[in-house]
Amino acid sequence: MHPDAPLPFAETLSVLQTLVPPKLLSPRVGIICGSGLSGLGGSLKEVVLISYDRLPGFVQSTVPGHKSFLAFGLIGSVPVVAMLGRFHPYEGHKLSSVVYPVRVMAKMGVKNIIITNAAGALNPNLAVGTIVVVHDHIALPNLTGMNPLLGPQIDSSYSRFLPISDAYSRSLRRLVFQAAHQLSLDREALAEGTYAWVSGPTYETAAEGRFLRAAGADVVGMSTVPEVLAAREEGMNVMVLSLVTNMVVIPEGYKSVREEVEAELAGKVTEAVVDEVVSHEEVLTLGREKGDLMKALVEKVVEFIGNGNGGAV
């Protein structure tokens, strides 16, 4: 698609009408699956998978742990649509392409969107495996010119200056904790926190981790915020669940190389220092291990939405 070409919403919706049964064509809830969490698609009954390459305006997910399918189906009796694999700017995709599926969901009638991701913990009190219910974000790319709402407006009826202090629906967040109660989860299984969006694809340095922690972020990741902004611009209620898959490497103190060398030259025995690193495989493994818990929470929240609970429509 040419960079200046209009977004092909009509063509995308036309293709979907030919591929998706009528009973599934008006989903009430949208779901975006993060790294290692595409198993959430297993929650769907009567599932119909549409490859992204069949849909005008969609690009391909190139990241391990992300599939490239749009899934339609039922959770209980509620029709939903799920992205099994998302798009990231670091893959080379334009921000308009990253958020295009969210806008398509809105044009299909989705009013509530559940966005999941794998994230690194900045807050030392968050254990690996914790699911963080996000209530706010820090988005350094947004503040420095990498915002999906830059440029001509998608619709002139939308607000030019979108308020996002209420981006994360309080009523949907209530449903998560009600779901956790019904599922008899330990209190420690869930936490609340602030998500920091960074562009990636590199993991943070120790100094960057300290900076984000000092700024008030609890978890950090390379996705989600662009989709949140597009969803809010489209008038959706937004909920974000971040699965802590690793601790961000933030050593308590720097062990001086100069002092290490000086000690060796003085004939002293020194302890070898091994710098810690994070791997994507670590992220995917934890995603697979905790996928069932995330799936159970999402299923219960969708059930609540279907019953009209919590004020979500």
C-alpha angles and dihedrals in degrees: 000000000000112000092239096043117113115258109268099232095144092051093047093050091046091055091048091052089059095047106036126066113247093245089062098041096088104054118187096200133039122205129194116198120214132208111320091357101098086109085084084083086072088072091071126097122204086016122192116194120205117190113231091233089067093058122081112233094023121114129197128269109232100180122108109250093033123098124200105234137112107216125203122190148108131287100196101319095327117107112226139175121213134191107222093198128012135216127248132197090231089066087064095260119141114245089244088060093045091058098033094099090053090055090048089053089053092051088052089057102262110158101173125046127190113200121191131188144167112244142179119242118242093170107080090211092066113091122213107266095036116133109222117207101213118225100169142005144216112211114186092179089056091053093050103047105283101109123138091221094060115115133025114355119255089223126015090218091066121095112265090212106044116203111221103173085105096040095126111065112237092202092054091047089054089055091057093057091043087052091049089053093051090048090050093234120172113259089242092060091079134040137172123237155137121275121216116208117209125175097238147162088154121067115241125276117237090256091051090049091053090048093052092044091051089050089059103260119144100188135017134207146154102246146030104070095081089052091047092053094048091047092051091047087053090051098251128149107241133209124177126195117190118196111209103227099166144002116254108244104252110153114208092233140002115256104217117236089200092057090045092055093044090052091051091049088052090055096251122144111242130194114247113248118218116190114226121234136187124227131203089229088062088054094049094047093054090045090056093046094051097035094101092054092049090047092052092050094048092047092052093047091050089049089053091049089051090053092049094247127157099017095283113135 
